[in-house]
Amino acid sequence: MTEASPLYFKQLLCGVDIAQADASARSMANFIYLIGDRETRECVVVDPAWDVGGLLSIVAAEEMKLTGVLVTHYHPDHVGGNIFGMDILGLSQLMESHPVPIYVNKHEADGLRQVTGISVSDMKLMDSEDRIKVGSVDISFLHTPGHTPGSQCFRVGDYLVAGDTLFLQGCGRVDLPGGDSEEMYHTLTRRLAKIQNEIILYPGHNYGGNGSAPLGEVRETNTYLQIENLAEWRMLMG
């Protein structure tokens, strides 16, 4: 982003920036993102989970107004609910104290409702190439199935917020309910292939030490982006 850009962009690491006292949050190492307009002071949050109170406190301290939620996918470590024996705070608690529209891919809506208990009326159903504006900042939606049926990434300026679709090293699991190995292959080799090398990837977890990297660098170092055909992919993914 240029110095004159109105983009407000903040990456928060669970267990470090919020939920500091939660050992499970530290081990899961989720990233949460705030995206907005520095001039209008509006922002949306990507995948609010683990520490809703702490998240809202950061929004208030930054003198921003939360106007929406963007959901990359419905797994509880990103939206709240129960997973691996952990009860995680998330969308349900956020909506009780600060109701805002929740932007979710249309293929993910039923799963999100089942996991979090939010109502259909809380959700805005999105499709690939849909866009929203936060102040003057454009955010575009890209449907990237594989990890879940309705996984989606968000493009804002020179940044790609990828959730669990793609990490700096590796990609999202496909052995959980809703996972589809072949769809993940097509997402990595087709849907994301058209995104330029200079775009900065911001993943959904801190796997590997760094919080972001240019896609060109990720393509050179991430084994999962170097598979030449579907047969080889099937062998890699078991």
C-alpha positions in Angstrom: 0.0 0.0 0.0 1.2 3.5 -0.7 1.6 6.1 2.1 -1.5 7.9 0.7 -3.7 4.8 0.8 -6.6 4.9 3.3 -6.3 1.2 3.9 -6.3 0.2 7.6 -4.9 -3.4 7.9 -4.0 -5.1 11.2 -2.9 -8.7 11.7 -3.5 -10.2 15.2 -2.1 -13.4 16.4 -4.2 -15.4 18.9 -2.3 -16.2 22.1 0.0 -13.2 21.6 -2.0 -10.1 20.6 -5.3 -11.4 22.0 -6.2 -14.4 24.2 -2.8 -14.2 25.8 -3.7 -16.4 28.7 -5.3 -19.1 26.6 -2.8 -22.0 26.0 -5.1 -23.5 23.3 -5.1 -20.2 21.4 -1.3 -20.1 21.5 -1.1 -23.7 20.2 -3.6 -23.1 17.4 -1.9 -19.8 16.4 -4.9 -18.4 14.5 -4.5 -15.0 12.8 -7.4 -12.5 13.0 -7.5 -9.5 10.6 -8.9 -6.0 10.9 -9.5 -4.4 7.5 -10.9 -0.9 7.0 -10.6 2.7 6.0 -8.4 5.0 8.2 -10.3 8.1 7.1 -13.9 6.9 7.8 -12.7 4.8 10.7 -14.8 1.8 9.6 -13.5 -1.7 9.7 -14.5 -5.4 9.3 -12.9 -8.3 11.1 -11.8 -11.6 9.5 -12.5 -14.8 11.5 -13.2 -13.4 15.0 -12.6 -16.2 17.6 -11.0 -17.0 20.9 -11.2 -13.6 22.6 -14.2 -11.5 21.5 -13.8 -9.0 24.4 -10.1 -8.5 23.6 -10.8 -8.0 19.9 -13.5 -5.4 20.5 -11.1 -3.6 22.9 -8.5 -3.4 20.2 -11.1 -2.0 17.8 -12.1 0.6 20.3 -8.5 1.5 21.2 -7.7 2.0 17.5 -10.8 4.4 17.3 -12.4 2.2 14.7 -16.0 1.2 14.2 -16.7 -2.5 13.5 -19.2 -2.7 10.6 -19.0 -6.4 9.6 -17.4 -9.8 9.8 -15.8 -11.7 7.0 -15.7 -15.5 7.4 -13.0 -17.5 5.6 -14.6 -20.9 6.6 -16.8 -22.4 9.3 -14.3 -24.3 11.5 -14.7 -23.4 15.1 -11.1 -22.1 15.6 -12.1 -19.3 13.2 -15.7 -18.6 14.1 -16.2 -20.1 17.5 -17.8 -23.4 18.6 -16.5 -26.7 19.8 -13.5 -28.5 18.2 -11.0 -31.1 19.5 -12.7 -30.8 23.0 -12.2 -27.0 23.1 -15.1 -24.5 23.5 -14.1 -21.4 21.6 -15.7 -18.0 21.8 -16.6 -16.5 18.5 -19.4 -15.2 16.3 -22.2 -16.1 18.7 -20.7 -14.0 21.5 -19.8 -11.1 19.1 -23.4 -10.9 17.8 -24.8 -10.7 21.3 -22.7 -7.6 22.1 -22.0 -6.1 18.7 -24.4 -7.4 15.9 -23.1 -6.7 12.4 -23.5 -8.4 9.0 -21.6 -11.6 8.6 -20.3 -12.2 5.0 -20.0 -15.9 4.3 -19.7 -17.9 1.1 -23.1 -19.2 0.0 -21.8 -22.8 0.1 -20.7 -22.4 3.8 -23.9 -20.8 5.3 -25.5 -24.0 6.6 -22.3 -25.2 8.1 -21.7 -21.8 9.8 -25.2 -21.8 11.2 -24.8 -25.3 12.6 -21.4 -24.6 14.2 -22.1 -21.2 15.7 -25.9 -21.0 16.1 -26.2 -17.7 14.4 -29.4 -17.0 12.4 -29.8 -16.9 8.7 -30.8 -13.2 8.9 -27.3 -12.4 10.3 -25.6 -13.7 7.2 -24.9 -12.1 3.8 -24.3 -14.8 1.3 -21.4 -14.2 -1.0 -20.1 -15.7 -4.3 -16.8 -15.6 -6.0 -15.9 -12.2 -7.5 -18.4 -10.4 -5.2 -17.2 -7.2 -3.7 -17.9 -5.0 -0.7 -16.7 -1.5 0.3 -15.5 -0.6 3.8 -15.4 3.2 3.5 -13.5 3.7 0.3 -11.6 0.4 0.6 -12.6 -2.4 -1.8 -12.6 -6.0 -0.7 -13.2 -8.8 -3.3 -14.2 -12.3 -2.5 -12.7 -15.4 -4.1 -14.3 -18.8 -3.6 -11.5 -21.3 -2.9 -13.1 -24.7 -2.0 -11.0 -27.7 -0.8 -10.5 -27.2 2.9 -14.3 -26.7 3.2 -16.9 -26.4 0.5 -17.3 -22.6 1.0 -13.8 -21.5 1.9 -13.0 -18.1 0.6 -10.1 -15.7 0.4 -10.3 -11.9 0.5 -8.3 -9.6 -1.8 -7.7 -6.0 -0.6 -5.3 -4.0 -2.6 -2.0 -5.8 -2.7 -3.0 -8.3 0.0 -4.6 -11.7 -0.1 -6.1 -12.9 3.2 -6.3 -16.7 2.6 -7.7 -18.3 5.8 -6.8 -22.0 5.7 -6.8 -22.3 1.9 -3.0 -21.6 1.7 -0.3 -21.2 4.2 3.3 -20.0 3.7 4.2 -23.7 3.9 1.5 -26.1 3.1 -2.3 -25.8 2.6 -5.4 -26.5 4.6 -6.3 -30.0 5.6 -8.7 -32.0 3.4 -9.4 -34.9 5.8 -11.9 -33.0 8.0 -15.7 -33.0 7.3 -16.3 -31.1 4.1 -12.8 -31.4 2.8 -12.2 -32.3 -0.8 -8.7 -33.1 -2.0 -9.4 -32.6 -5.7 -11.1 -29.3 -5.1 -8.1 -28.1 -3.1 -5.8 -29.1 -6.0 -7.9 -27.1 -8.5 -8.0 -24.1 -6.1 -4.2 -24.1 -5.8 -3.4 -24.8 -9.5 -6.3 -22.8 -11.1 -8.1 -20.4 -8.9 -5.1 -18.9 -7.1 -2.7 -19.4 -10.0 -3.9 -16.1 -11.7 -2.9 -14.0 -8.7 0.3 -12.0 -9.3 3.6 -12.9 -7.6 3.9 -9.5 -5.9 0.6 -9.9 -3.9 1.3 -10.5 -0.2 -0.2 -13.7 1.2 -1.7 -13.4 4.8 -2.6 -16.9 6.0 -5.1 -18.1 8.7 -2.5 -19.6 11.0 1.1 -18.7 12.0 2.7 -21.9 10.6 6.3 -21.3 10.0 7.3 -18.2 11.9 6.5 -15.4 9.4 3.1 -13.7 9.2 3.1 -13.0 5.5 5.1 -13.4 2.3 4.9 -12.4 -1.4 3.1 -15.1 -3.4 6.1 -15.4 -5.7 8.2 -16.4 -2.7 5.5 -18.8 -1.5 5.4 -20.4 -4.9 9.1 -21.1 -4.8 9.2 -22.6 -1.3 5.8 -24.3 -0.8 5.8 -27.9 -1.9 2.1 -28.0 -2.3 2.3 -25.4 -5.1 4.8 -27.4 -7.0 2.7 -30.5 -7.8 2.6 -31.1 -11.6 -0.5 -33.2 -11.9 -3.5 -34.6 -10.1 -2.0 -38.1 -9.8 1.0 -36.7 -8.0 -1.3 -34.6 -5.8 -3.3 -37.7 -4.8 -0.1 -39.5 -3.7 1.0 -36.5 -1.6 -2.4 -36.1 0.1 -2.9 -39.8 0.7 
